[in-house]
Amino acid sequence: MLQKLKGHNNVVYTVSFNLPYGDRVATGSFDKTAKIWNVSNGQLLSTYEEHTAEVVCLSFDSTSKRFCTGSMDHTAIIWDLETDKKLYNLNEHQGEVISISYNTDGDKILTGSFDYTAKIWDTYNGEVIYDLTEHEGEISSCQFNFSGNMVLTSSIDKKCKLWDLRKASNSLKTFEHEGEVMEACFNLVSTKIASCSNDGKAYIYDVKTLNEDFLLEGHKSEISKIVFDSRGNNVLTASSDKTCRLWDVETGKCKQILEGHKDEIFSCAFNYDGDIIITSSKDNTCKIWSAKEK
């Protein structure tokens, strides 16, 4: 373990690096705040306190000049990191906002909500551009691909959906799980998709063929988070079994188990190089690990 970040007064539910720089990390907590930290020394840099309920998702834009937080108060907020001021309050969801993703250009942001919908917003005026409305249950995650022309959504309706924004009125492909799908994500070059479920299983799919590559088995309970490293060589999963697992994308084999949290792990992320991992847990702590650590 490299650093331990302490400062939140309740569960730390979500974490995110400011990729591609990787010198800052943001955390969101049930204490209704988001915080930004220096990765190298663990120093607290800023605290953001506008939300009236738990902060459960957040994302930096690609310039690290803005970031967005989503909350159980049904809103998302876009912040200016140079002034620490609020820019826009995104308040058209009818349910909790539980997932956020910037596109690479930073001019659009994607939010997913318990109101069964995902929305794409213009980040320069805070207005909705698209509504994605096919899911039959609460949205659990949403993400742009790198080029910004495709979107992935997942839901407790046991499905994740791939959308082509050139024809966003209908999804391109639906992938089904046996359990509620907790998250789905692209690799950086959009050739692979990974998804995870509350049944303790995760999958890797090929975007070109839209077929399953691997079933990832090993966790003892719900997998709440899944993410590729920037090179697409590894997938990281976080589970309520108090561990994270590092998986090889080419073989589907588990390469490393991160053990040390005292309660379930809600979130995990890679830095840009893929050699540093951050995890956040119900034990109110974040831990920073080396991906080479055994």
N, C-alpha and C positions, 0 to 999 in steps of 0.2 A: 504494500500500500504506500502511495506517495504523499497524499494529503488527506486531511479530514476537515470538512467544512462545517463549522458550528455557528449558528446565529438565528436560525428559525425557531419559533416557539411551538411548532406543531409538526405534523408529518410533512416531510419533503416528498412531494408527489411526482415532480417532473424536473428533468435536467436537459440542458442543451449547450453544446459548444458553439462558439462563433466561427464556424468554418467559412473559408479555408484557413483562417489565421490560427485559431486554436489557443489563443492566449487568454481568453475569457470564457467563463462558463456561467450560465444563468440557471437559477433554481426557482421553482414555484412551490408554494406550500399551502397547507390547510390553514395557516395563520393569516391568509388573505393577501399575502405579499409575494412579490418576486424580488430576487436579489441577484446581483452580478458580482462575480469573484475573479480575482487574479489566479490563474491556474498554477503559476510557478511557485507562489508562496502562500496561497490560500487566503489572501487578504480580501475582506469585503469592500467592494468599491461603491455600490449604489443599492438603494432599496426603493421599491415602487409600491405604493400603498393605496391606489385608487379603487381597487375592487372591493365589493361588499360581501364576497363569499370566497370560497377556496379557489386558489389559482392552480389549475390542473393541466395546463399545456402552455408552451411558449416556443418561440422560434426567432432566431436572428435573420435579418436579410443578408445577402451575400457581401455587402459592403461593411457590415458591422456598425452602421450608422443608425439603424433602426432595429427594434425588435417588437414582437407582438405577444401579448399574454391573453389567455382565454380562461374563463372562470365559470363556476357554478352559478354565478349571478346572471347568466344568459348573455353576457357581453364578451367581446374581445376589445383590447385596447392596443393601438399602435403608438409606440413611444419613440421619441428622438433621443438617442443615446449621447449625443453631444451636449444637449441641454438638460437631459433627464425630465423633459416635459412630455405630457400627453399630446399627441397629434390628432387622433381620431378615435371615437368610441363607436365600435361596430355593434349595433344593438337591434338587428332585425331578426335574430333567432328567437324562437318561442320556447326554447329549452336550453339546458346547460351547454356551454361551448367546451368541448373536451379534446379537440384536436386542431392544430394550426400548421400550415405549411406555406412558406413563401415560394414563388417561382424564382428561377435563377436571375432574371432581370430585375426583380424586386418591385415590379409595377403591379403585381397581383398577389393576393393572399387568399388561401383556401381555409375555410373553417368547417368543422364537422360538429354536429349538435345532437343532443338527445331528442330534438324535435323531428328526427328521422331524415333530416336533410343535410346536405353540404352546400356551402355558398362560396362563390368566387367574387372577391371584392377588388375594386380599383384602389390601390394604396395611396394615390395622390388626391382622392376626393372622398374616400370612405363609402362609396356607393357599390351596390351589388351589381355584378355583371351577369352571373349565371346562378341558377338554382338547380341542384342535382337531387332528384326526388324519387328514385326508384325503390329505395330500401323500405322494408316493412318493420323495422325496429330501430332502436337508438343507434346512431353512428358511433363507432368506437375509435376510428382513425381516418385520416385523409392525407394524401400527399401528392404533390406535383412530381412528374419526372423531370430530369435535368433540362430538357429542351422546352419544357413548359406546355407541350401540346397534348399531354396525357395526364390523367388523374386516377388515383387509386383510392377507393373508399372501402371501409369494412364496417360491419354492424353485428349487433347481437342477434340479428335474424339468421345468423350462421352462414353469412355470405360475404365475400369481398367482390367488388366490381371494378372493372377497368373501363375508363371513359376516354374517348377521343374528343377533345374540345372542338374539333372542326365539325362534329355532329353530336353535341353534348346533350341533346334531348333524349338520347337512349344510350345505355351502356354498351360497350363493345363485347365484354365477356364477363360471366359470373362464375366465380370459384366457390365451391361449397365445402363447409366443414361439418363435422358431426356435433361440434359444440359452438358456443358463441365465439365469433371471431373478434379478438381483442385488438389486433393491429395488422396492417399490411403495408409493405414498403417496396420501393424500387431499389435496385442497385444504381450506381451513378450513371452508367451508360444505358440504362433502361432495357437491358437484355434479360434480366431476371426479376422476379417478384418473390417476396417471402411473406408468409402470413402465419399467425399464431392464434391459439384458441384456449378457452378455459378448460378444455379437456386434456391439457398438458402436451399437446402435439403442435408441431410447426411444420410448414411445408415450403419448399422452393419450387417455383414454376419457371418455365421458359416462356418469355414474352412472344417470341416469334412463332412457336408452335402452339402456345397456350396450353401446354401439357405439364403435368407434374414431373419434376426431376427427382426430388427426394422428400421423404418423410423423416423429420428430425425427432427422435424419441430419446428420452432420458430424464426429463424433468418429472418430478413426482406429483406436481399439481399445476394449477393454472399458470400459463405463460401470459404475462401482461404486456410485454414489450419485445419487439424484434427490430433489428437494424443491421444493414450492411456496413462494412467499412468502405472507405472511399475508393479503394482499388477493386472492390467486389470479390475479394478472395475469401472473406470471412463473414459470417453472420453471428450476431450476438443476441441472446435471448435472456430475459429477466423473468423470474418466477416467484410465486408465493411460497415455493419450497426453500426460500432464503438464499438461493444461489443464482448466478449467471453462468451461462455456458457459451463457449466460443466454438463455432462449427466451421468446418471446411466446406466451402461452396461446391468444390469439384467432386468431393466424395460423400458429403453428407455426414461425415464422422465428427464426433465431439473431440476438440483439440485441447480444451482447457476448462476447468470448473473454478469459478471464483467464489470462495467461501469465506465468510467473516461477518456478514450482517446477522443481527439478532432477530430480525423479523422479515416479513415478505419484502421483496424488492419490486418497486413500482416502475422504475425507469432506468435506462442505461444508454450510453452514447459513446462513440469513438471520437478521438481527435482526428484531424485531417490525415495524418500519417498512418493512423490505424494502430499505433503502438501504445497509446494511452486510452484507458477506459474509465468512464465515471459512472457510478451507480448511486441511486437514491432509494431509501428504504423507509418502511413504516417505523423503524427504530429511531427516526428523526435525524439520521445522519446521511451524508454522502461520503463515498470512498472513491479515491482515485487510484487506479491500478495500472501496472505495466501489463500489456497484452502478452509479454514473454514470461510473466511471473508464473511460477509453478507452485 
